[in-house]
Amino acid sequence: MNIQKSIVVLPFENTSPESENEYFADGVTEELINALGKIPGLKVTARTSSFAYKGRAKDIRIIGKELGVNTILEGSIRKSQNRVRVNTQLIRAKDGFQIWSERIKLNIEDIFEVQDRISLLIADQIRENFGHFEIEDQLVMPDTNNLNAYSAFLKGRYYQLKWDVNELNTAVEYYKRSIQIDPSFYKPFFGLVQCYGYLATWGLMDKEKALQLAGYYFNQGFKLNNNNFEAYFALANKTLWVNWQPNKALVHLKQALLHQPSDPEALESAAECHLALGSFQAALDYINRAIEVNPLSSNHYFTKGNIYYMQECFSAALECFDKALQMDSKAEFPRQVSANCYILMGNRAALDGLVQSSKSLMESQLFESLYDAINEGKSIATIEADDFSDVYLPWRFWTLLYDGKEEEALECLSWGIENRLSQYINFQHDPLNNPLKSNPKFRQLANAVFDEPLTETISPKKEVKALLSPDEQEAYIQKLEQLMMDKKVYKEPTLSLRTLAKKIGLNVNRLSWLFNKVIGTNFNEYVNKLRLAEFKRKAPDPSFSNYTILGVAYECGFNSKSVFNEFFKKVEGVSPSIWLKTQKNQ
């Protein structure tokens, strides 16, 4: 993806008198990320990586380099009673140059309109400076007209994303309040699906009851709106982790990604589906796409490492696990599978070092026993149910296997598969299961575990057609040149791609395409070249001797000192003052 067409929306600062309005600033930030993420061809950093910089003062250039983006949007929101003030600025990451800024004051009821307006303005600025892509007429479409319901939803989302037991319960209460206020608002229903799903997965609530509630809220939300990202993503997760149907889950994820093509959670879920199926290259392709838009996600690097682990590429896996732990030092999965890597590599020193440095590593004594069984031929005692936790890895199964109780191990494996325990979903590929992989019963389990691939009709790839015919291209170029040469519209300091499109009677997407694909330059380059030529004609003219250099630049249509100076030096190689002095001397 072209790095020039890339952006991170940093968490908007809450400058409201009430600190609890932080949820509102976070919610608006996420809405902008989602809105810009709908634009094909624009790389938008995901929420997880964006919010990693929340409350941290860091050089813009470093942020751009760490995230691999060219532009950065930052801003602040001040909410007081029924009024909101939004300040935003778009910055070029490589040098901190301010491309654009906007200040908006509005009534709180107009927040959806403002989110849409800011999204379109940002997208236009990137397009005007860095090249063409298609933009819809509206990027933010409100799913409720009730501001109180929306506010309660934002609070629910705010507490959910803290990923804490108590905060999850608080999120549940706010989501339920949002539904009470507006029962037709579908988003809080799917928020509850996620909350109850996590409460069930983490064992923080009776699993059967939690899944029953998750199913209830899913059905209610699906009735309200069955064609949205949240619905397809929730359906995909249920299909994969509850029903163990990765092929069918991939179909749902395909639909989810049509709504949000770069959503990192959906991309990671697709990677997990392909991993379960043993399609390792496809799994890597999906997780790499997720990392591209969410490079600071510990989960993504764990998933990538797990893909390498299943292929027995242990060194590559360990590199990914190290990155995951650098991002989240408390993450348990990377430590668990790192220990497996050291066991299978026969590296006792590394395993001992991991155990000693990770006092919180669960079942550390079991890893040591497993090492002795695999590498030194020592017996491993079958563990009692009270002596281990099956939260992360299938220890009951492994201790039976390496205690020489193969039939009992297979029975345990069958039980894990029958109960759809997530620890067993990749049993076919786990290197620790190699002693069983030639066993007929193991092969029988492997062949029957997942759903059959679904046959999809592959539509022929559509040819990318020109947005304008050759005759139309010529006609609009002539019209454009006439406006520039005869009416000199480039001298208008507020001229934009959208205002120019209205002047020549052409759709803004088509005009953007005309500039970039036919004329061969972006909008800003085209207009600023004309402004620069005008400056070079006027500045040496004695009739402008009473003007400052910047005054002449403003007369020619430039509306920013920094933009003028930068563009002039880029084209002429010297500053405007040196150039003008040379002209006068000549």
QUISUL-V777152 format. One record per residue. N is the residue number from 1. RES is the residue in one letter. PSI is psi as a letter, one per 40 degrees, with the letter a starting at -180 (* if undefined). Layout:
[[N | RES | PSI] [N | RES | PSI]]
This chain:
[[1 | M | h] [2 | N | h] [3 | I | d] [4 | Q | d] [5 | K | g] [6 | S | i] [7 | I | i] [8 | V | h] [9 | V | h] [10 | L | i] [11 | P | h] [12 | F | h] [13 | E | h] [14 | N | h] [15 | T | e] [16 | S | i] [17 | P | d] [18 | E | h] [19 | S | d] [20 | E | e] [21 | N | e] [22 | E | d] [23 | Y | d] [24 | F | d] [25 | A | d] [26 | D | d] [27 | G | d] [28 | V | d] [29 | T | d] [30 | E | d] [31 | E | d] [32 | L | d] [33 | I | d] [34 | N | d] [35 | A | d] [36 | L | d] [37 | G | e] [38 | K | e] [39 | I | h] [40 | P | h] [41 | G | e] [42 | L | h] [43 | K | h] [44 | V | h] [45 | T | h] [46 | A | i] [47 | R | d] [48 | T | d] [49 | S | d] [50 | S | d] [51 | F | e] [52 | A | e] [53 | Y | e] [54 | K | h] [55 | G | e] [56 | R | h] [57 | A | h] [58 | K | i] [59 | D | h] [60 | I | d] [61 | R | d] [62 | I | d] [63 | I | d] [64 | G | d] [65 | K | d] [66 | E | d] [67 | L | e] [68 | G | f] [69 | V | i] [70 | N | d] [71 | T | i] [72 | I | h] [73 | L | h] [74 | E | i] [75 | G | a] [76 | S | i] [77 | I | h] [78 | R | h] [79 | K | h] [80 | S | h] [81 | Q | b] [82 | N | e] [83 | R | i] [84 | V | h] [85 | R | h] [86 | V | h] [87 | N | h] [88 | T | i] [89 | Q | h] [90 | L | h] [91 | I | i] [92 | R | h] [93 | A | d] [94 | K | d] [95 | D | e] [96 | G | e] [97 | F | h] [98 | Q | h] [99 | I | d] [100 | W | i] [101 | S | i] [102 | E | h] [103 | R | h] [104 | I | h] [105 | K | h] [106 | L | i] [107 | N | i] [108 | I | d] [109 | E | e] [110 | D | e] [111 | I | d] [112 | F | d] [113 | E | d] [114 | V | d] [115 | Q | d] [116 | D | d] [117 | R | d] [118 | I | d] [119 | S | d] [120 | L | d] [121 | L | d] [122 | I | d] [123 | A | d] [124 | D | d] [125 | Q | d] [126 | I | d] [127 | R | d] [128 | E | d] [129 | N | d] [130 | F | e] [131 | G | i] [132 | H | h] [133 | F | i] [134 | E | h] [135 | I | h] [136 | E | i] [137 | D | d] [138 | Q | h] [139 | L | d] [140 | V | h] [141 | M | h] [142 | P | h] [143 | D | e] [144 | T | i] [145 | N | e] [146 | N | h] [147 | L | d] [148 | N | d] [149 | A | d] [150 | Y | d] [151 | S | d] [152 | A | d] [153 | F | d] [154 | L | d] [155 | K | d] [156 | G | d] [157 | R | d] [158 | Y | d] [159 | Y | d] [160 | Q | d] [161 | L | e] [162 | K | e] [163 | W | f] [164 | D | i] [165 | V | d] [166 | N | d] [167 | E | d] [168 | L | d] [169 | N | d] [170 | T | d] [171 | A | d] [172 | V | d] [173 | E | d] [174 | Y | d] [175 | Y | d] [176 | K | d] [177 | R | d] [178 | S | d] [179 | I | d] [180 | Q | d] [181 | I | d] [182 | D | g] [183 | P | e] [184 | S | e] [185 | F | h] [186 | Y | d] [187 | K | d] [188 | P | d] [189 | F | d] [190 | F | d] [191 | G | d] [192 | L | d] [193 | V | d] [194 | Q | d] [195 | C | d] [196 | Y | d] [197 | G | d] [198 | Y | d] [199 | L | d] [200 | A | d] [201 | T | d] [202 | W | e] [203 | G | f] [204 | L | e] [205 | M | i] [206 | D | h] [207 | K | d] [208 | E | d] [209 | K | d] [210 | A | d] [211 | L | d] [212 | Q | d] [213 | L | d] [214 | A | d] [215 | G | d] [216 | Y | d] [217 | Y | d] [218 | F | d] [219 | N | d] [220 | Q | d] [221 | G | d] [222 | F | d] [223 | K | d] [224 | L | d] [225 | N | h] [226 | N | e] [227 | N | g] [228 | N | i] [229 | F | d] [230 | E | d] [231 | A | d] [232 | Y | d] [233 | F | d] [234 | A | d] [235 | L | d] [236 | A | d] [237 | N | d] [238 | K | d] [239 | T | d] [240 | L | d] [241 | W | d] [242 | V | d] [243 | N | e] [244 | W | f] [245 | Q | g] [246 | P | d] [247 | N | d] [248 | K | d] [249 | A | d] [250 | L | d] [251 | V | d] [252 | H | d] [253 | L | d] [254 | K | d] [255 | Q | d] [256 | A | d] [257 | L | e] [258 | L | d] [259 | H | d] [260 | Q | g] [261 | P | d] [262 | S | f] [263 | D | h] [264 | P | d] [265 | E | d] [266 | A | d] [267 | L | d] [268 | E | d] [269 | S | d] [270 | A | d] [271 | A | d] [272 | E | d] [273 | C | d] [274 | H | d] [275 | L | d] [276 | A | d] [277 | L | e] [278 | G | e] [279 | S | g] [280 | F | d] [281 | Q | d] [282 | A | d] [283 | A | d] [284 | L | d] [285 | D | d] [286 | Y | d] [287 | I | d] [288 | N | d] [289 | R | d] [290 | A | d] [291 | I | d] [292 | E | d] [293 | V | e] [294 | N | g] [295 | P | e] [296 | L | f] [297 | S | h] [298 | S | d] [299 | N | d] [300 | H | d] [301 | Y | d] [302 | F | d] [303 | T | d] [304 | K | d] [305 | G | d] [306 | N | d] [307 | I | d] [308 | Y | d] [309 | Y | d] [310 | M | d] [311 | Q | e] [312 | E | f] [313 | C | g] [314 | F | d] [315 | S | d] [316 | A | d] [317 | A | d] [318 | L | d] [319 | E | d] [320 | C | d] [321 | F | d] [322 | D | d] [323 | K | d] [324 | A | d] [325 | L | d] [326 | Q | d] [327 | M | d] [328 | D | g] [329 | S | e] [330 | K | e] [331 | A | h] [332 | E | d] [333 | F | d] [334 | P | d] [335 | R | d] [336 | Q | d] [337 | V | d] [338 | S | d] [339 | A | d] [340 | N | d] [341 | C | d] [342 | Y | d] [343 | I | d] [344 | L | d] [345 | M | e] [346 | G | f] [347 | N | g] [348 | R | d] [349 | A | d] [350 | A | d] [351 | L | d] [352 | D | d] [353 | G | d] [354 | L | d] [355 | V | d] [356 | Q | d] [357 | S | e] [358 | S | g] [359 | K | d] [360 | S | e] [361 | L | h] [362 | M | i] [363 | E | f] [364 | S | d] [365 | Q | d] [366 | L | d] [367 | F | d] [368 | E | d] [369 | S | d] [370 | L | d] [371 | Y | d] [372 | D | d] [373 | A | d] [374 | I | d] [375 | N | d] [376 | E | e] [377 | G | e] [378 | K | i] [379 | S | i] [380 | I | h] [381 | A | h] [382 | T | h] [383 | I | i] [384 | E | i] [385 | A | d] [386 | D | e] [387 | D | e] [388 | F | i] [389 | S | h] [390 | D | f] [391 | V | d] [392 | Y | d] [393 | L | i] [394 | P | g] [395 | W | d] [396 | R | d] [397 | F | d] [398 | W | d] [399 | T | d] [400 | L | d] [401 | L | d] [402 | Y | e] [403 | D | e] [404 | G | e] [405 | K | g] [406 | E | d] [407 | E | d] [408 | E | d] [409 | A | d] [410 | L | d] [411 | E | d] [412 | C | d] [413 | L | d] [414 | S | d] [415 | W | d] [416 | G | d] [417 | I | d] [418 | E | d] [419 | N | e] [420 | R | f] [421 | L | h] [422 | S | d] [423 | Q | e] [424 | Y | e] [425 | I | d] [426 | N | f] [427 | F | d] [428 | Q | d] [429 | H | e] [430 | D | h] [431 | P | d] [432 | L | e] [433 | N | e] [434 | N | d] [435 | P | e] [436 | L | e] [437 | K | e] [438 | S | e] [439 | N | h] [440 | P | d] [441 | K | d] [442 | F | d] [443 | R | d] [444 | Q | d] [445 | L | d] [446 | A | d] [447 | N | d] [448 | A | e] [449 | V | d] [450 | F | i] [451 | D | i] [452 | E | i] [453 | P | h] [454 | L | h] [455 | T | h] [456 | E | h] [457 | T | h] [458 | I | h] [459 | S | i] [460 | P | i] [461 | K | h] [462 | K | h] [463 | E | i] [464 | V | h] [465 | K | i] [466 | A | h] [467 | L | e] [468 | L | i] [469 | S | i] [470 | P | d] [471 | D | d] [472 | E | d] [473 | Q | d] [474 | E | d] [475 | A | d] [476 | Y | d] [477 | I | d] [478 | Q | d] [479 | K | d] [480 | L | d] [481 | E | d] [482 | Q | d] [483 | L | d] [484 | M | d] [485 | M | d] [486 | D | d] [487 | K | e] [488 | K | f] [489 | V | e] [490 | Y | e] [491 | K | e] [492 | E | h] [493 | P | d] [494 | T | e] [495 | L | h] [496 | S | i] [497 | L | d] [498 | R | d] [499 | T | d] [500 | L | d] [501 | A | d] [502 | K | d] [503 | K | d] [504 | I | e] [505 | G | f] [506 | L | i] [507 | N | h] [508 | V | d] [509 | N | d] [510 | R | d] [511 | L | d] [512 | S | d] [513 | W | d] [514 | L | d] [515 | F | d] [516 | N | d] [517 | K | d] [518 | V | d] [519 | I | d] [520 | G | f] [521 | T | i] [522 | N | i] [523 | F | d] [524 | N | d] [525 | E | d] [526 | Y | d] [527 | V | d] [528 | N | d] [529 | K | d] [530 | L | d] [531 | R | d] [532 | L | d] [533 | A | d] [534 | E | d] [535 | F | d] [536 | K | d] [537 | R | d] [538 | K | d] [539 | A | d] [540 | P | e] [541 | D | h] [542 | P | d] [543 | S | e] [544 | F | e] [545 | S | d] [546 | N | e] [547 | Y | i] [548 | T | i] [549 | I | d] [550 | L | d] [551 | G | d] [552 | V | d] [553 | A | d] [554 | Y | d] [555 | E | d] [556 | C | e] [557 | G | e] [558 | F | i] [559 | N | e] [560 | S | h] [561 | K | d] [562 | S | d] [563 | V | d] [564 | F | d] [565 | N | d] [566 | E | d] [567 | F | d] [568 | F | d] [569 | K | d] [570 | K | d] [571 | V | d] [572 | E | e] [573 | G | e] [574 | V | i] [575 | S | i] [576 | P | d] [577 | S | d] [578 | I | d] [579 | W | d] [580 | L | d] [581 | K | d] [582 | T | d] [583 | Q | d] [584 | K | d] [585 | N | d] [586 | Q | *]]
